[in-house]
Amino acid sequence: MNVMTRKDNRTQRHERLRRKVKGTAARPRMAVMVSNRRIYVQFIDDGEGRTLASAVSPAEKRAMNVAIAKQVGTLAAEAAKAKGIECVVFDRGGFQYHGRIKALADAAREAGLKF
């Protein structure tokens, strides 16, 4: 009997999402990863397979909440704009689009990124 864990389910959702979402040099993929302690954002050009810019939640903060996700969204948008990235494809990484993921995306939009 095959028992799927929560991580297996998220990986399966992410693989299904990645079949449709591709990043290019003109419109890179904004990939989000949420762990218990950090939020990671990368802007990836899938054509070349390289990361163009990235942002991580502050190391001194222990709790992961919506306010910190908003900060990371703003930092990510600033990092992208510094590299000349205006328009992105959002990759939620298999996570549900609510709470921290939604707050991060909304903050990035407010900072000037176009999804």
Buried (B, 14 or more C-beta within 10 A) or exposed (E): EEEEEEEEEBBEBBEEBBEEBBBEEEBBBBBBBBEEEBBBBBBBBBEEEEEBBBBBBEEEEEEBEBEBBBBBBBBBBBBBBEEEBEEBBBBBBBBEEEEBBBBBBBBBBEBEBEE
